[in-house]
Amino acid sequence: MNEVLYQLCRYSISIVGSYYPVPAHLIAKHLTINQVRYRLRKLKQLGFVESCCEIYRDDYSCFPCNGWRLTDKAKETEEYRRAWEEERELCKKCFDMDIGEPE
C-alpha cells in the first residue's frame, strides 16, 4: 500500500501536471490495475486519498477527469516527504530552481 501512496504523491507533487486527478492506471506500474484500485480504496478508508471527478473545459470542448487526490493527512507521511525531495532535486538539477520545503 505504501508504494501506491508514494506513486500518487509523485504525480501530485510534480510541477508538470499536478492539478489533474490521477487515474489509477497511471499508478499501476508494478501492480495490476485491480491491485492498485483495491489499495486506493483502502487508502481512502484510512483518509489518505479521496476520489474525485472534475470537469475541465477549454475553448473547444469539455471532458470529465476521474481520479484520485491526496488529502492533508497524506501530506504528513514519509512517502510524501520522499516524493517531495525527489521533485526538489529534479527541479534543482534541470531548472536551477528550488521548490522549497513541503507545505
All heavy atoms as an XYZ file, in Angstrom:
866
protein
N       0.824     -1.196      0.000
C       0.000      0.000      0.000
C       0.867      1.257      0.000
O       0.517      2.250     -0.611
C      -0.933     -0.009      1.201
C      -1.998      1.014      1.128
S      -3.295      0.914      2.348
C      -3.378     -0.759      2.804
N       2.017      1.217      0.644
C       2.882      2.384      0.689
C       3.393      2.762     -0.693
O       3.585      3.935     -0.981
C       4.054      2.146      1.637
C       3.601      2.066      3.069
O       2.536      2.548      3.406
N       4.395      1.454      3.912
N       3.629      1.790     -1.555
C       4.102      2.077     -2.910
C       3.032      2.804     -3.715
O       3.335      3.716     -4.484
C       4.529      0.796     -3.621
C       5.130      1.016     -4.974
C       6.404      1.859     -4.962
O       7.125      1.871     -3.948
O       6.658      2.520     -5.975
N       1.790      2.445     -3.533
C       0.691      3.118     -4.230
C       0.590      4.565     -3.735
O       0.460      5.493     -4.545
C      -0.636      2.364     -4.038
C      -1.815      3.152     -4.572
C      -0.562      0.997     -4.704
N       0.670      4.779     -2.442
C       0.632      6.131     -1.887
C       1.827      6.934     -2.390
O       1.681      8.102     -2.779
C       0.623      6.083     -0.358
C       0.601      7.433      0.357
C      -0.626      8.242     -0.047
C       0.659      7.233      1.853
N       2.995      6.318     -2.442
C       4.192      7.002     -2.920
C       4.040      7.423     -4.384
O       4.375      8.551     -4.752
C       5.412      6.101     -2.735
C       6.662      6.634     -3.378
C       7.282      7.777     -2.890
C       7.214      6.012     -4.482
C       8.415      8.281     -3.484
C       8.344      6.501     -5.087
C       8.941      7.639     -4.586
O      10.066      8.136     -5.185
N       3.531      6.536     -5.233
C       3.343      6.878     -6.644
C       2.324      8.015     -6.805
O       2.523      8.919     -7.621
C       2.892      5.651     -7.445
C       3.942      4.589     -7.602
C       5.171      5.087     -8.344
O       5.081      5.911     -9.245
N       6.325      4.583     -7.958
N       1.266      7.991     -6.022
C       0.282      9.074     -6.065
C       0.915     10.389     -5.616
O       0.664     11.438     -6.202
C      -0.941      8.732     -5.217
C      -2.086      9.737     -5.246
C      -2.611      9.933     -6.669
C      -3.207      9.276     -4.338
N       1.752     10.334     -4.597
C       2.469     11.529     -4.137
C       3.358     12.077     -5.245
O       3.413     13.285     -5.468
C       3.310     11.225     -2.908
S       2.382     10.932     -1.402
N       4.057     11.200     -5.943
C       4.944     11.646     -7.022
C       4.163     12.377     -8.108
O       4.597     13.412     -8.597
C       5.695     10.463     -7.614
C       6.741      9.929     -6.659
C       7.661      8.934     -7.295
N       8.422      9.620     -8.339
C       8.885      9.011     -9.419
N       8.667      7.738     -9.612
N       9.574      9.673    -10.306
N       3.017     11.849     -8.499
C       2.216     12.519     -9.517
C       1.624     13.825     -8.991
O       1.513     14.802     -9.719
C       1.089     11.614    -10.013
C       1.550     10.598    -11.017
C       1.662      9.262    -10.675
C       1.881     10.969    -12.315
C       2.091      8.319    -11.586
C       2.311     10.046    -13.238
C       2.414      8.720    -12.879
O       2.843      7.795    -13.789
N       1.249     13.859     -7.733
C       0.609     15.042     -7.169
C       1.591     16.184     -6.945
O       1.215     17.348     -7.009
C      -0.064     14.689     -5.848
O      -1.078     13.748     -6.079
N       2.835     15.875     -6.689
C       3.846     16.895     -6.417
C       4.462     17.432     -7.706
O       4.921     18.552     -7.760
C       4.939     16.321     -5.493
C       4.356     16.063     -4.115
C       6.122     17.251     -5.393
C       5.262     15.297     -3.204
N       4.446     16.674     -8.744
C       5.107     17.038     -9.997
C       4.711     18.428    -10.472
O       3.536     18.786    -10.482
C       4.759     16.011    -11.075
O       5.267     16.427    -12.321
N       5.704     19.209    -10.900
C       5.416     20.557    -11.399
C       4.831     20.521    -12.805
O       4.347     21.505    -13.304
C       6.671     21.453    -11.372
C       7.741     20.914    -12.312
C       7.185     21.619     -9.966
C       8.904     21.857    -12.533
N       4.848     19.364    -13.438
C       4.385     19.248    -14.818
C       2.863     19.175    -14.910
O       2.257     19.812    -15.745
C       5.022     18.016    -15.500
C       4.485     17.825    -16.892
C       6.528     18.158    -15.505
N       2.207     18.390    -14.096
C       0.759     18.237    -14.242
C       0.080     17.875    -12.955
O      -0.696     16.937    -12.905
N       0.330     18.592    -11.905
C      -0.167     18.183    -10.591
C      -1.590     18.626    -10.289
O      -2.120     18.282     -9.254
C       0.767     18.728     -9.511
O       0.825     20.134     -9.577
N      -2.249     19.384    -11.154
C      -3.590     19.848    -10.809
C      -4.706     18.962    -11.313
O      -5.859     19.218    -11.042
C      -3.828     21.284    -11.266
C      -3.106     21.694    -12.505
C      -3.585     21.377    -13.754
C      -1.917     22.399    -12.404
C      -2.898     21.754    -14.886
C      -1.231     22.769    -13.544
C      -1.720     22.461    -14.780
O      -1.039     22.821    -15.896
N      -4.395     17.923    -12.063
C      -5.413     16.985    -12.508
C      -5.506     15.812    -11.542
O      -4.496     15.396    -10.983
C      -5.091     16.437    -13.905
C      -5.137     17.479    -14.983
C      -3.982     17.923    -15.580
C      -6.358     18.006    -15.400
C      -4.026     18.882    -16.583
C      -6.408     18.962    -16.398
C      -5.235     19.393    -16.983
O      -5.291     20.341    -17.969
N      -6.683     15.235    -11.351
C      -6.777     13.991    -10.580
C      -5.974     12.888    -11.276
O      -5.887     12.862    -12.501
C      -8.268     13.672    -10.591
C      -8.949     14.946    -10.914
C      -7.994     15.724    -11.774
N      -5.392     12.000    -10.503
C      -4.531     10.950    -11.056
C      -5.337      9.665    -11.235
O      -5.821      9.104    -10.260
C      -3.325     10.690    -10.125
C      -2.429      9.616    -10.695
C      -2.545     11.977     -9.883
N      -5.485      9.183    -12.477
C      -6.197      7.922    -12.697
C      -5.403      6.738    -12.154
O      -4.169      6.768    -12.099
C      -6.315      7.822    -14.218
C      -5.972      9.164    -14.749
C      -5.123      9.829    -13.728
N      -6.096      5.696    -11.764
C      -5.439      4.515    -11.179
C      -4.474      3.853    -12.145
O      -3.442      3.334    -11.732
C      -6.496      3.510    -10.722
N      -4.767      3.882    -13.443
C      -3.886      3.190    -14.389
C      -2.502      3.835    -14.477
O      -1.546      3.182    -14.855
C      -4.537      3.085    -15.777
C      -4.686      4.395    -16.490
N      -3.677      4.939    -17.223
C      -5.728      5.240    -16.571
C      -4.083      6.090    -17.736
N      -5.330      6.293    -17.349
N      -2.358      5.120    -14.120
C      -1.039      5.736    -14.104
C      -0.192      5.247    -12.936
O       1.030      5.271    -13.000
C      -1.152      7.259    -14.043
C      -1.609      7.954    -15.311
C      -1.683      9.450    -15.090
C      -0.677      7.642    -16.454
N      -0.839      4.820    -11.879
C      -0.131      4.341    -10.692
C       0.289      2.887    -10.849
O       1.240      2.426    -10.230
C      -1.028      4.523     -9.445
C      -1.395      6.006     -9.287
C      -0.345      4.014     -8.194
C      -2.456      6.263     -8.276
N      -0.372      2.156    -11.715
C      -0.168      0.711    -11.858
C       1.066      0.393    -12.699
O       0.958     -0.016    -13.836
C      -1.404      0.057    -12.462
N       2.250      0.560    -12.132
C       3.477      0.234    -12.841
C       3.907     -1.201    -12.550
O       4.221     -1.947    -13.457
C       4.589      1.194    -12.468
C       4.359      2.583    -12.992
C       5.550      3.447    -12.740
C       5.286      4.808    -13.364
N       6.480      5.573    -13.524
N       3.952     -1.562    -11.289
C       4.415     -2.888    -10.893
C       3.293     -3.769    -10.359
O       3.529     -4.886     -9.946
C       5.508     -2.770     -9.836
C       6.652     -1.925    -10.273
N       7.524     -2.316    -11.254
C       7.048     -0.696     -9.900
C       8.425     -1.375    -11.442
N       8.153     -0.379    -10.630
N       2.094     -3.243    -10.356
C       0.931     -3.968     -9.870
C      -0.127     -4.006    -10.964
O      -0.078     -3.226    -11.908
C       0.354     -3.273     -8.630
C       1.274     -3.115     -7.436
C       0.649     -2.172     -6.432
C       1.553     -4.445     -6.799
N      -1.094     -4.871    -10.808
C      -2.208     -4.860    -11.745
C      -3.146     -3.716    -11.386
O      -3.122     -3.199    -10.263
C      -2.996     -6.184    -11.702
O      -3.632     -6.293    -10.424
C      -2.088     -7.383    -11.960
N      -3.971     -3.331    -12.316
C      -4.914     -2.244    -12.071
C      -5.879     -2.586    -10.943
O      -6.241     -1.728    -10.139
C      -5.662     -1.848    -13.366
C      -6.458     -0.556    -13.171
C      -6.568     -2.954    -13.834
C      -5.630      0.669    -13.035
N      -6.256     -3.849    -10.829
C      -7.154     -4.262     -9.741
C      -6.480     -4.148     -8.388
O      -7.119     -3.743     -7.408
C      -7.651     -5.688     -9.973
C      -8.615     -5.774    -11.131
O      -9.272     -4.794    -11.461
N      -8.692     -6.933    -11.766
N      -5.193     -4.491     -8.303
C      -4.465     -4.347     -7.041
C      -4.362     -2.876     -6.642
O      -4.521     -2.529     -5.474
C      -3.068     -4.943     -7.161
C      -3.044     -6.447     -7.264
C      -1.656     -6.965     -7.596
O      -0.911     -6.343     -8.349
N      -1.321     -8.108     -7.028
N      -4.098     -2.009     -7.621
C      -3.992     -0.583     -7.342
C      -5.326     -0.030     -6.870
O      -5.390      0.709     -5.887
C      -3.483      0.182     -8.577
C      -3.605      1.684     -8.399
C      -2.047     -0.203     -8.886
N      -6.406     -0.393     -7.542
C      -7.729      0.101     -7.135
C      -8.094     -0.375     -5.729
O      -8.668      0.375     -4.938
C      -8.781     -0.334     -8.143
C      -8.690      0.425     -9.438
C      -9.722     -0.021    -10.425
N      -9.613      0.749    -11.657
C      -9.902      0.286    -12.845
N     -10.334     -0.957    -12.994
N      -9.771      1.042    -13.904
N      -7.768     -1.622     -5.419
C      -8.026     -2.159     -4.079
C      -7.255     -1.349     -3.031
O      -7.814     -0.942     -2.008
C      -7.624     -3.636     -4.026
C      -7.680     -4.234     -2.645
C      -8.893     -4.631     -2.097
C      -6.530     -4.385     -1.882
C      -8.952     -5.167     -0.824
C      -6.579     -4.922     -0.606
C      -7.791     -5.312     -0.087
O      -7.841     -5.832      1.185
N      -5.991     -1.111     -3.302
C      -5.165     -0.360     -2.341
C      -5.597      1.096     -2.236
O      -5.533      1.684     -1.154
C      -3.701     -0.480     -2.724
C      -3.199     -1.898     -2.551
C      -1.784     -2.069     -2.953
N      -1.409     -3.481     -2.867
C      -0.175     -3.898     -2.955
N       0.810     -3.049     -3.121
N       0.090     -5.188     -2.869
N      -6.038      1.681     -3.328
C      -6.547      3.049     -3.265
C      -7.817      3.128     -2.420
O      -8.004      4.084     -1.662
C      -6.810      3.588     -4.672
C      -5.574      3.996     -5.464
C      -5.926      4.236     -6.921
C      -4.918      5.230     -4.853
N      -8.686      2.120     -2.533
C      -9.886      2.102     -1.676
C      -9.498      1.982     -0.202
O     -10.119      2.617      0.660
C     -10.811      0.966     -2.090
C     -11.579      1.246     -3.379
C     -12.705      0.258     -3.626
N     -12.258     -1.121     -3.671
C     -11.869     -1.769     -4.762
N     -11.870     -1.146     -5.931
N     -11.489     -3.025     -4.708
N      -8.479      1.178      0.100
C      -8.001      1.065      1.489
C      -7.428      2.398      1.975
O      -7.684      2.815      3.108
C      -6.937     -0.033      1.610
C      -7.483     -1.422      1.472
C      -8.355     -1.749      2.650
C      -8.809     -3.192      2.584
N      -9.763     -3.511      3.612
N      -6.634      3.071      1.121
C      -6.085      4.374      1.476
C      -7.192      5.403      1.688
O      -7.088      6.266      2.552
C      -5.109      4.858      0.404
C      -3.766      4.134      0.348
C      -3.014      4.499     -0.921
C      -2.934      4.451      1.577
N      -8.270      5.278      0.922
C      -9.408      6.174      1.099
C     -10.082      5.931      2.453
O     -10.440      6.881      3.148
C     -10.417      5.978     -0.031
C     -11.579      6.937      0.012
C     -12.508      6.750     -1.169
C     -13.660      7.740     -1.111
N     -14.543      7.601     -2.264
N     -10.233      4.659      2.833
C     -10.818      4.336      4.135
C      -9.959      4.877      5.275
O     -10.481      5.289      6.313
C     -10.968      2.828      4.293
C     -12.048      2.222      3.444
C     -12.079      0.701      3.548
O     -11.179      0.082      4.098
N     -13.132      0.108      3.000
N      -8.647      4.897      5.089
C      -7.730      5.408      6.109
C      -7.621      6.934      6.087
O      -7.009      7.526      6.970
C      -6.336      4.793      5.929
C      -6.266      3.281      6.143
C      -4.885      2.762      5.742
C      -6.561      2.933      7.597
N      -8.194      7.570      5.058
C      -8.215      9.028      4.992
C      -7.016      9.658      4.310
O      -6.802     10.862      4.444
N      -6.226      8.887      3.564
C      -5.049      9.433      2.895
C      -5.345      9.976      1.499
O      -4.625     10.834      1.012
C      -3.944      8.374      2.791
C      -3.324      8.032      4.109
C      -3.524      6.792      4.685
C      -2.531      8.950      4.785
C      -2.955      6.468      5.899
C      -1.962      8.644      5.997
C      -2.172      7.395      6.563
N      -6.364      9.450      0.842
C      -6.711      9.893     -0.520
C      -8.211     10.084     -0.617
O      -8.971      9.626      0.238
C      -6.236      8.874     -1.592
C      -4.739      8.689     -1.552
C      -6.947      7.547     -1.453
N      -8.620     10.781     -1.677
C     -10.032     10.939     -1.974
C     -10.227     10.780     -3.476
O      -9.359     11.147     -4.269
C     -10.550     12.291     -1.508
C      -9.881     13.475     -2.172
C     -10.302     14.795     -1.579
O     -10.976     14.814     -0.535
O      -9.953     15.825     -2.174
N     -11.341     10.193     -3.847
C     -11.652     10.069     -5.272
C     -12.376     11.334     -5.702
O     -13.072     11.973     -4.907
C     -12.507      8.835     -5.540
O     -13.697      8.894     -4.794
N     -12.183     11.709     -6.960
C     -12.838     12.923     -7.428
C     -13.103     12.833     -8.927
O     -12.475     12.058     -9.645
C     -12.001     14.158     -7.112
S     -10.349     14.124     -7.794
N     -14.055     13.601     -9.356
C     -14.382     13.746    -10.774
C     -14.534     15.234    -11.024
O     -15.343     15.897    -10.383
C     -15.667     13.012    -11.119
S     -16.162     13.273    -12.834
N     -13.733     15.754    -11.929
C     -13.788     17.166    -12.247
C     -14.051     17.326    -13.733
O     -13.657     16.500    -14.540
C     -12.491     17.854    -11.855
C     -12.242     17.801    -10.360
C     -10.975     18.523     -9.944
O     -10.373     19.200    -10.791
O     -10.601     18.389     -8.780
N     -14.706     18.398    -14.083
C     -14.984     18.715    -15.481
C     -14.039     19.835    -15.895
O     -13.998     20.894    -15.259
C     -16.442     19.171    -15.688
C     -17.424     18.120    -15.166
C     -16.706     19.514    -17.149
C     -17.406     16.821    -15.930
N     -13.274     19.576    -16.947
C     -12.356     20.582    -17.474
C     -12.877     21.078    -18.811
O     -13.315     20.310    -19.642
C     -10.948     19.996    -17.628
C     -10.315     19.743    -16.287
C     -10.341     18.479    -15.727
C      -9.731     20.775    -15.574
C      -9.790     18.251    -14.486
C      -9.177     20.555    -14.335
C      -9.208     19.289    -13.793
O      -8.664     19.066    -12.566
N     -12.809     22.380    -18.989
C     -13.285     22.989    -20.217
C     -12.147     23.788    -20.846
O     -11.376     24.423    -20.155
C     -14.436     23.949    -19.931
C     -15.625     23.329    -19.274
C     -16.738     24.364    -19.101
N     -17.745     24.062    -18.108
C     -18.572     23.046    -18.108
N     -18.500     22.171    -19.048
N     -19.470     22.880    -17.168
N     -12.098     23.765    -22.160
C     -11.224     24.664    -22.895
C     -12.072     25.365    -23.957
O     -13.296     25.329    -23.916
C     -10.014     23.932    -23.481
C     -10.389     22.846    -24.475
O     -11.559     22.792    -24.909
O      -9.507     22.052    -24.818
N     -11.439     25.988    -24.909
C     -12.187     26.740    -25.919
C     -13.022     25.870    -26.842
O     -13.969     26.344    -27.467
C     -11.221     27.569    -26.764
C     -10.564     28.663    -25.942
O     -11.126     29.032    -24.897
O      -9.488     29.138    -26.353
N     -12.678     24.576    -26.931
C     -13.310     23.727    -27.925
C     -14.152     22.582    -27.366
O     -14.991     22.048    -28.062
C     -12.239     23.139    -28.849
C     -11.356     24.203    -29.431
C     -10.076     24.398    -28.941
C     -11.823     25.044    -30.434
C      -9.264     25.387    -29.464
C     -11.016     26.043    -30.959
C      -9.731     26.206    -30.471
O      -8.936     27.194    -30.970
N     -13.905     22.192    -26.139
C     -14.622     21.035    -25.600
C     -14.590     21.045    -24.080
O     -13.960     21.890    -23.459
C     -13.980     19.744    -26.121
O     -12.657     19.649    -25.652
N     -15.269     20.065    -23.510
C     -15.170     19.821    -22.076
C     -15.089     18.317    -21.886
O     -15.616     17.548    -22.689
C     -16.336     20.426    -21.302
S     -17.914     19.663    -21.599
N     -14.406     17.893    -20.845
C     -14.245     16.466    -20.608
C     -14.144     16.190    -19.118
O     -13.636     17.013    -18.367
C     -13.011     15.928    -21.343
C     -11.722     16.599    -20.946
C     -10.910     16.057    -19.968
C     -11.318     17.774    -21.564
C      -9.732     16.673    -19.612
C     -10.135     18.399    -21.209
C      -9.341     17.834    -20.229
N     -14.640     15.019    -18.697
C     -14.518     14.647    -17.286
C     -13.143     14.062    -17.016
O     -12.531     13.433    -17.881
C     -15.599     13.582    -17.105
C     -15.723     12.973    -18.456
C     -15.450     14.072    -19.442
N     -12.653     14.299    -15.830
C     -11.361     13.746    -15.420
C     -11.582     13.067    -14.069
O     -11.750     13.731    -13.048
C     -10.318     14.846    -15.333
S      -8.658     14.240    -15.065
N     -11.623     11.738    -14.074
C     -11.815     10.959    -12.854
C     -10.458     10.534    -12.321
O      -9.572     10.175    -13.090
C     -12.640      9.707    -13.133
C     -14.018     10.050    -13.621
O     -14.667     10.936    -13.077
N     -14.457      9.365    -14.655
N     -10.299     10.540    -11.014
C      -9.024     10.108    -10.451
C      -8.983     10.247     -8.950
O     -10.019     10.262     -8.275
N      -7.773     10.355     -8.433
C      -7.516     10.372     -7.001
C      -6.664     11.567     -6.635
O      -5.816     11.992     -7.404
C      -6.798      9.086     -6.595
C      -7.611      7.880     -6.884
C      -7.670      7.181     -8.063
C      -8.514      7.237     -6.000
N      -8.553      6.148     -7.957
C      -9.085      6.151     -6.688
C      -8.896      7.465     -4.682
C     -10.008      5.306     -6.112
C      -9.812      6.624     -4.103
C     -10.361      5.552     -4.813
N      -6.904     12.095     -5.449
C      -6.127     13.215     -4.913
C      -5.690     12.892     -3.489
O      -6.348     12.155     -2.783
C      -6.956     14.481     -4.877
C      -7.268     14.964     -6.243
C      -7.511     16.422     -6.219
N      -7.799     16.765     -7.601
C      -7.434     17.868     -8.157
N      -6.797     18.743     -7.479
N      -7.727     18.111     -9.416
N      -4.591     13.508     -3.098
C      -4.105     13.367     -1.734
C      -4.915     14.245     -0.787
O      -5.374     15.318     -1.168
C      -2.643     13.794     -1.652
C      -1.642     12.977     -2.432
C      -0.267     13.636     -2.354
C      -1.573     11.560     -1.917
N      -5.048     13.802      0.440
C      -5.653     14.630      1.479
C      -4.530     15.269      2.293
O      -3.349     14.953      2.103
C      -6.544     13.786      2.409
O      -5.727     12.811      3.052
C      -7.668     13.118      1.637
N      -4.894     16.146      3.198
C      -3.885     16.773      4.060
C      -3.195     15.734      4.938
O      -2.017     15.890      5.273
C      -4.524     17.860      4.924
C      -4.951     19.069      4.094
O      -4.364     19.280      3.013
O      -5.857     19.794      4.540
N      -3.904     14.693      5.302
C      -3.324     13.632      6.122
C      -2.176     12.936      5.385
O      -1.169     12.584      5.990
C      -4.410     12.616      6.489
C      -3.955     11.536      7.426
C      -5.120     10.619      7.790
C      -4.670      9.504      8.704
N      -5.782      8.619      9.068
N      -2.299     12.768      4.072
C      -1.248     12.114      3.280
C       0.001     12.976      3.193
O       1.109     12.462      3.033
C      -1.766     11.800      1.883
N      -0.156     14.281      3.306
C       0.989     15.182      3.214
C       1.877     15.129      4.449
O       2.942     15.740      4.471
C       0.510     16.607      2.955
C      -0.145     16.732      1.590
C      -0.643     18.120      1.333
C      -1.300     18.186     -0.047
N      -1.815     19.507     -0.359
N       1.472     14.379      5.446
C       2.263     14.202      6.664
C       3.035     12.888      6.655
O       3.734     12.582      7.620
C       1.350     14.251      7.884
C       0.606     15.567      8.019
C      -0.456     15.508      9.097
O      -0.609     14.464      9.756
O      -1.164     16.522      9.259
N       2.953     12.115      5.573
C       3.578     10.795      5.528
C       5.013     10.862      5.011
O       5.431     11.838      4.384
C       2.778      9.845      4.612
O       2.806     10.357      3.281
C       1.352      9.682      5.091
N       5.755      9.796      5.279
C       7.124      9.673      4.791
C       7.155      9.562      3.259
O       8.081     10.062      2.616
C       7.789      8.445      5.416
C       9.250      8.287      5.060
C      10.103      9.476      5.476
O       9.831     10.078      6.537
O      11.033      9.811      4.722
N       6.155      8.929      2.666
C       6.086      8.803      1.213
C       5.993     10.180      0.545
O       6.651     10.430     -0.462
C       4.895      7.938      0.786
C       5.033      6.483      1.114
C       4.594      6.140      2.528
O       4.233      7.060      3.307
O       4.614      4.957      2.860
N       5.205     11.061      1.132
C       5.061     12.410      0.585
C       6.382     13.161      0.678
O       6.817     13.800     -0.273
C       3.965     13.167      1.328
C       3.663     14.527      0.744
C       2.809     14.655     -0.343
C       4.224     15.678      1.281
C       2.519     15.896     -0.882
C       3.951     16.926      0.745
C       3.101     17.034     -0.330
O       2.830     18.257     -0.872
N       7.026     13.079      1.830
C       8.305     13.766      2.023
C       9.356     13.248      1.041
O      10.107     14.024      0.456
C       8.811     13.609      3.446
C      10.164     14.297      3.609
C      10.545     14.650      4.993
N       9.923     15.757      5.648
C      10.045     17.041      5.304
N      10.686     17.372      4.245
N       9.496     17.983      6.024
N       9.398     11.930      0.828
C      10.366     11.337     -0.094
C      10.093     11.804     -1.529
O      11.015     12.181     -2.257
C      10.308      9.820     -0.007
C      11.382      9.127     -0.819
C      11.390      7.659     -0.554
N      10.186      7.060     -1.130
C      10.011      5.768     -1.318
N      10.939      4.915     -0.945
N       8.911      5.314     -1.852
N       8.829     11.821     -1.937
C       8.474     12.285     -3.277
C       8.807     13.766     -3.445
O       9.284     14.194     -4.502
C       6.992     12.030     -3.551
N       8.572     14.560     -2.397
C       8.876     15.988     -2.450
C      10.377     16.206     -2.627
O      10.800     17.031     -3.437
C       8.388     16.679     -1.178
C       8.557     18.169     -1.241
C       9.678     18.890     -0.953
C       7.583     19.120     -1.651
N       9.463     20.211     -1.141
C       8.187     20.386     -1.569
C       6.271     19.017     -2.058
C       7.511     21.560     -1.892
C       5.600     20.182     -2.371
C       6.211     21.429     -2.293
N      11.195     15.481     -1.886
C      12.648     15.630     -2.000
C      13.145     15.232     -3.387
O      14.035     15.883     -3.940
C      13.361     14.814     -0.918
C      13.209     15.373      0.482
C      13.736     16.805      0.622
O      14.762     17.148     -0.007
O      13.092     17.593      1.344
N      12.576     14.184     -3.964
C      12.962     13.788     -5.317
C      12.595     14.861     -6.334
O      13.385     15.173     -7.229
C      12.307     12.461     -5.696
C      12.902     11.279     -4.980
C      12.204      9.978     -5.316
O      11.319      9.976     -6.208
O      12.541      8.970     -4.694
N      11.408     15.443     -6.208
C      10.991     16.507     -7.117
C      11.854     17.750     -6.921
O      12.230     18.421     -7.888
C       9.521     16.848     -6.898
C       8.946     17.839     -7.869
C       8.779     17.294     -9.271
O       8.806     16.067     -9.474
O       8.617     18.107    -10.197
N      12.226     18.030     -5.693
C      13.076     19.177     -5.392
C      14.449     19.023     -6.043
O      14.970     19.963     -6.650
C      13.207     19.320     -3.877
C      13.921     20.549     -3.431
C      13.923     20.653     -1.922
N      14.464     21.921     -1.507
C      14.651     22.254     -0.260
N      14.300     21.418      0.712
N      15.154     23.415      0.048
N      15.040     17.832     -5.917
C      16.337     17.582     -6.544
C      16.249     17.673     -8.059
O      17.145     18.208     -8.714
C      16.878     16.214     -6.124
C      17.316     16.143     -4.673
C      18.401     17.164     -4.345
O      19.356     17.301     -5.130
O      18.271     17.833     -3.300
N      15.172     17.154     -8.635
C      14.984     17.210    -10.081
C      14.859     18.653    -10.563
O      15.450     19.039    -11.581
C      13.749     16.404    -10.478
C      13.465     16.294    -11.964
C      14.579     15.526    -12.665
C      12.144     15.596    -12.181
N      14.118     19.473     -9.843
C      13.968     20.879    -10.218
C      15.288     21.638    -10.097
O      15.599     22.496    -10.932
C      12.899     21.555     -9.369
S      11.231     21.048     -9.794
N      16.067     21.322     -9.069
C      17.377     21.956     -8.926
C      18.294     21.565    -10.081
O      18.998     22.406    -10.638
C      18.032     21.541     -7.603
C      17.486     22.234     -6.394
C      18.217     21.766     -5.159
C      17.650     22.398     -3.912
N      18.311     21.902     -2.688
N      18.286     20.300    -10.433
C      19.161     19.795    -11.484
C      18.758     20.307    -12.867
O      19.606     20.756    -13.635
C      19.133     18.266    -11.472
C      20.009     17.623    -12.501
C      19.908     16.109    -12.389
C      20.696     15.437    -13.492
N      20.559     13.987    -13.438
N      17.483     20.245    -13.195
C      17.027     20.567    -14.549
C      16.728     22.050    -14.772
O      16.974     22.569    -15.853
C      15.788     19.751    -14.892
S      16.090     17.985    -14.925
N      16.168     22.715    -13.775
C      15.695     24.079    -13.969
C      16.431     25.108    -13.114
O      16.123     26.291    -13.172
C      14.196     24.162    -13.671
C      13.369     23.187    -14.445
C      12.685     22.177    -13.799
C      13.293     23.263    -15.823
C      11.928     21.270    -14.506
C      12.535     22.375    -16.545
C      11.844     21.352    -15.887
N      17.362     24.650    -12.291
C      18.112     25.525    -11.391
C      17.165     26.368    -10.530
O      17.335     27.575    -10.386
C      19.053     26.417    -12.192
C      20.103     27.070    -11.312
O      20.485     26.444    -10.301
O      20.542     28.198    -11.612
N      16.133     25.698     -9.986
C      15.197     26.376     -9.098
C      14.905     25.485     -7.897
O      15.012     24.272     -7.977
C      13.908     26.750     -9.807
C      13.022     25.599    -10.164
S      11.541     26.188    -10.966
C      10.313     25.226    -10.145
N      14.593     26.117     -6.784
C      14.290     25.401     -5.561
C      12.805     25.545     -5.264
O      12.299     26.662     -5.189
C      15.125     25.947     -4.400
C      15.001     25.129     -3.138
O      14.348     24.066     -3.173
O      15.545     25.552     -2.109
N      12.104     24.431     -5.124
C      10.662     24.500     -4.846
C      10.377     24.623     -3.356
O       9.235     24.704     -2.945
C       9.914     23.282     -5.438
C      10.416     21.965     -4.857
C       9.987     23.310     -6.947
C       9.601     20.747     -5.267
N      11.417     24.633     -2.537
C      11.249     24.850     -1.099
C      10.887     23.581     -0.344
O      10.997     22.472     -0.836
N      10.434     23.791      0.857
C      10.054     22.693      1.750
C       8.619     22.282      1.480
O       7.835     23.059      0.942
C      10.187     23.138      3.206
C      11.611     23.415      3.643
C      12.477     22.154      3.615
O      11.999     21.091      4.033
O      13.625     22.257      3.158
N       8.262     21.043      1.864
C       6.868     20.612      1.695
C       5.902     21.518      2.441
O       6.230     22.070      3.480
C       6.841     19.196      2.283
C       8.256     18.766      2.306
C       9.092     19.999      2.420
N       4.708     21.651      1.900
C       3.676     22.516      2.505
C       3.158     21.925      3.776
O       2.985     20.789      3.953
C       2.530     22.687      1.507
C       3.008     23.255      0.210
C       1.968     23.136     -0.891
O       0.964     22.425     -0.721
O       2.182     23.736     -1.915
